[in-house]
Each structure stands twice: as C-alpha cells, then as structure tokens.
Amino acid sequence: IFFVISGFIIPYVLFGKSDAQLSDQSIKLTGADFFAKRIIRIWPLYFVTTIVVIAIAAVLNYSNYYPNHEVTNVYGQQKLDFGLTVESLTFTTNIAPIVNVGWTLQLEFVFYTTLAVIIALGAKKIEHLTIAYGLVMLTSMIFLSSAAADLARYFPPIKLMGYPMMMEFLFGLVAYSCYKSKFFLNRWVASAVLALTIPTFYYLELNDLTVSVGGAYNRAVVWGFLSFLLVWSAISLEPHFSMPKVFNKLGDASYSLYLIHWLALPWLALMLKKFELYPVIGPVGLIIVGFVVCQGAALLMHDYIEKPLGNVTNRLYRSWKSR
C-alpha cells in the first residue's frame, strides 16, 4: 500500500483537493521544479538518518558490541562501507542501503523522475500523467519481455520502469483520478471494502489462491489492486467523517516514522529482552509499545529535525532560484 499511497499523494500535492481547485486545475510547476521539490522533501532527512546510522555503527564496531541480530542487521559493520554510503545516498544500490528501509526510496525516485520528464514534455492534467506513466510502464514491460531485453543494461531506467512494483504507483494515480472526478464508492460499500480487504488478502495469501495471477507481476496485480481498494474506500469515506486533528499531526510525521522506526526497534527489542518484559506484555503489548515508542520518536524527529531542516533547504532553494 506504500507505493499506492505515494501514487495518490503526488498528484494530490500537485493539483490540490478543493472543488474550486479540482474544477480546472493544471500543473504550474516545471518538471525541474517538481523534481527539485521532491529532493528537498526527501533527501535531507534521509541524509541525516544515514549519517546517524553510520555514526552508531562506528561506535558499535569500535566497541565490538553487537548484542542481538536486530542491532547487527541495522548497525552492522557493512554500514561503514564508503561505496555503500555513496550508492545509498544516490539511490543506486542493488543491496540493502545504509538505512535498510531506504530501498523503497529508490523506486520512489524512479517514479518522481518519470513524472518530472512527463511534466517537462508538457503534461498538465492528472489524465496526462496517468496515461503517460501507464504507457511508459507498458513500453518498458514489452521491451523487457522482447528479444532486445539484454540491451536494458545500457539504459537502466528501462529495467527499473519495468519492475513490477512500479505498477503500484499507477494504482495510486488511478485512485487520485477517482478522487478528482468524485467517483466514490457508496458509504456502506466503502465501509465493507475497508473492513474486508485485509482479511481477504490474508486468506488469499495463506491459501496460495492467487499465486498464478499476473505471472512476474503477481505482487503488483494482487497486492496493488487490493491496496487500491483500501485507498479508494478510505477516500470515499472521508466526506462522511471528521477525523481528529491528531491524525493530521501523525500524518505530517509519517516520513519521520518511516525512517526512525527501523532505527528504534532494535533497541526496543534489546530492552525487552534484557528486562524480560516480552513474556509480561505479550504480542499485543509488543505492538502497542512498539507503536508508542516509534510514533513518539517520529513526532520528536519531525518537530525538531525534519521541519527545521525543510525550512532551511526550502529557503536556500528559493534564494538560489531568485538569483
């Protein structure tokens, strides 16, 4: 669902949400501006998090302190490799990056780059973005399944755009198109879909009922479609409910949560084991404690690092553009 949500959020940011905005909205940004804004939004905090992981890995390596598998996985000696650092920060690594969860950002930046090129070529409407992105994906898929597939090594973007998970962004673009067109599910249908999609997915996967669907694109077709249903049902229900403002705050800190949870959980696991707390709290308690710890760390990171860093980088970019 991560990539589907991203595919929805990007046009949401580009086009807005109000009826007035949606009535005749077109992209005002250039392709270069769009791409620059995505870099400013994503890269600075990712860079800081990467440096933090390297620093902690250096301390652990110096003291030879690797108390459990989780800490070793997140902060092991491999994190001190300079080549891996460069590849991680440029989203070009073929293995787990310094910040393990950062592998998804590599696909995110392929998505951003593709949309930036489409915008630069003249796309102004969500329909333009959706159709053009779909055509780029389809062309890449056909090329990679042809006799000329070996030539993709000379032009890596084709291989990346044909990667199955890239289709999940397309589902997000379609979800936004539904939102823009006010093509919503009935309130009760949306509620039923929202309630039943995850149990249905679990049942299908548990019993291998969809393993033959989509071939190499099984995950994109099955997971992507079910994730699309979740997003579509959620946006269909949005007009019927008023969510507490705390959810807006949690949403604002979602990128910080994405980065910090992977760094925090190994230490939480270590503390629970050291003080023998897991038998006391059980699996449900573990989920609750993990959520509270990670969400609390994310809120602090968002308020004291992400926001100030974003303000500085945005000022620098505006200053550079005004020259």
ABEGO torsion letter per residue (X at the ends): XAAAAAAAAAAAAAAEABAAAAABBBBABBAAAAAAAAAAAAAAAAAAAAAAAAAAAAAAAAAGBBABAAAAAAABAAAABAAAAAAAAAGABABBBABAAAAAAAAAAAAAAAAAAAAAAGBABAAAAAAAAAAAAAAAAAAAABAAAAAAAABAAAAAAABAAAAAAAAAAAAAAAAAAGBBBBAAAAAAAAAAAAAAAAAAAAAGAAAABGEAAAAAAAAAAAAAAAAAAAAAAAAABBBBAAAAAAAAAAAAAAAAAAAAAAAAAAAAAAAGAAAAAEAAAAAAAAAAAAAAAAAAAAAAAAAAAAAAAAAAAAAAAAX
